[in-house]
Amino acid sequence: MNNKELSLTDAQVLRLKAEHQLKEKQVKLDKPITETEVKRLLHELQVHQIELEMQNEELRQANETAETALKKYTILYDFAPMGYFTLDAAGSICDLNFTGAEMLHDKRFALVNSNFKLFIAEESQVEFNIFFKKLHTGYAKEACEVMLGYDNHPLRYVYMEGIVTGDDRKCLLSVVDISGFKKQHNC
């Protein structure tokens, strides 16, 4: 890209390239164009313009549909009543929803790249490690109950289900707070 193209918008650069290609094609024409050919070419251009307008409308509608789906699934993920976490093979948090952040008593952005294992209470570490190892050695969904906590401060009992997916072997966890349920059944 030259300096002139760097200062132009994408549409302007596209137009310059199209005009350049047109000039190259016009050089190849060595005979004059008849009126019939001009009319035929004009008709072809008009049909092509209508096709492009129709394609543009389809793209606009597809974009609206994609934006609506994105909004729907963002709301569904971010505001779900259970915590959702995506962990890498080492246990670092790659992504989480607002409920997951609330469960760990921190802001979402502050928790990304933190190791999830740091939020497992000491008395639940062994069980969580077994669960996490099973997830990464198999291809089935696994579940466990553990206590979340850090710095010897227990937070809550949770039930979690996880599965490892994809080539990148990311672990998808759903985490439900069962502290209230535990209290009811321990009384």
Buried (B, 14 or more C-beta within 10 A) or exposed (E): EEEEEEEEEEEEBEEEEEEEEEEEEEEEEEEEEEEEEEEEEEEEEEEEEEEEEEEEEEEEEEEEEEEEEEEEEEEEBBEBEBBBBBBBEEBBBBBBBBBBBBBBEBEBEEBBEBEBBEBBBEEBEEBBEEBBEBBBEEEEEBEBBBBBBBEEEBBBBBBBBBBBEEEEEBBBBBBBBBBEEBEEEEE
